[in-house]
Amino acid sequence: MSSSILLHGTRFLVLLLAQVFLFNNIDFLGFINPYVYILFILLYPVNSNQLLFLLVSFFLGLSIDIFSDSGGIHAASCIVIAFLRPSILKFSFGVSYEYNNVKVSNTPFGSRLTYFFLLVIIHHLVLFNLEVFNMSHTLFVLKLTLFSSIFTTLVCMIFMILFSKKKP
């Protein structure tokens, strides 16, 4: 149990610091930003305490908001995807999720890509809607959401490939 807490605490800090000091400074083509900190939410254990998971997700988003001076939009986006995650897991992994034997790093590539992309696009849609907060800019929000979601999903999948434990 303590090694699990250490692993998730380290992942929380590394992704938080990487987002704040590295990925917040990336502005690809003037409007595409990767938000890799949500990888923490994506990889959090499936059979964990849901209340604790929601609280940790909120504090992750709040920490990003504090460093980015963004007024709570990251915290709200993180809470939304943390709340919707069980439904997306069930949709993406089906029977495996119902039996609580889903480990994201051991799932088929297609299911993992579906899971990542759905949660990332929901996160970005909420984030950019709260950031712009103007219905007359709907096409702009959709453009930001689509391209940033593709970029974020690509970066997260690369991280999963690079940092996954190789099976002998």
C-alpha positions, 0 to 999 in steps of 0.5 A, spaced: 500 500 500 505 504 501 509 503 495 502 505 491 501 511 495 509 513 493 508 511 486 501 516 485 504 521 489 510 521 485 506 521 479 502 527 481 508 531 483 512 530 476 506 531 472 504 537 476 511 540 475 512 538 468 505 541 466 507 548 470 514 548 468 514 545 461 508 544 457 504 550 459 510 554 455 508 550 449 504 553 444 504 549 438 501 553 432 499 559 436 493 555 439 495 548 441 497 546 448 498 539 451 495 538 458 499 532 460 497 533 467 491 529 466 495 523 465 494 522 473 487 522 472 487 517 466 492 512 470 489 512 477 487 505 479 480 503 477 478 499 484 480 505 488 476 509 493 472 514 489 471 520 494 479 520 495 480 520 487 475 526 486 479 530 492 485 528 489 483 530 482 480 536 484 487 538 488 491 536 481 486 541 477 487 547 483 494 546 483 495 547 476 490 553 477 494 556 482 500 556 478 497 558 471 492 563 475 486 561 471 481 561 476 479 554 477 477 552 470 482 546 471 479 544 477 472 544 474 475 540 468 478 535 472 472 534 477 468 533 471 473 527 468 474 524 474 466 524 475 465 521 468 471 516 468 467 510 471 462 511 465 468 512 460 472 506 463 465 501 462 464 504 455 472 503 453 473 496 456 466 493 457 466 486 461 474 487 463 472 494 467 465 490 470 470 485 473 475 490 476 481 487 472 482 493 468 490 496 468 490 501 463 497 499 461 495 492 460 489 493 455 489 493 448 491 499 444 485 501 441 481 501 447 486 505 451 486 510 445 478 510 446 479 511 453 484 517 453 481 520 447 474 521 450 476 523 457 481 528 454 476 531 449 471 532 455 476 535 459 478 540 454 471 541 452 469 543 459 476 547 460 475 551 453 468 553 454 470 555 461 476 559 459 472 563 453 465 563 456 462 566 450 457 562 446 458 566 440 465 563 440 463 556 439 467 554 433 473 557 436 472 553 442 471 546 438 477 548 434 481 549 440 478 542 443 479 538 437 486 540 436 489 540 443 485 534 444 489 530 439 495 533 441 494 531 448 492 524 447 498 523 442 503 526 447 500 522 453 500 515 448 507 517 447 508 517 455 505 511 456 509 507 451 516 510 453 514 509 461 511 503 461 514 497 464 516 492 459 514 485 459 520 480 459 
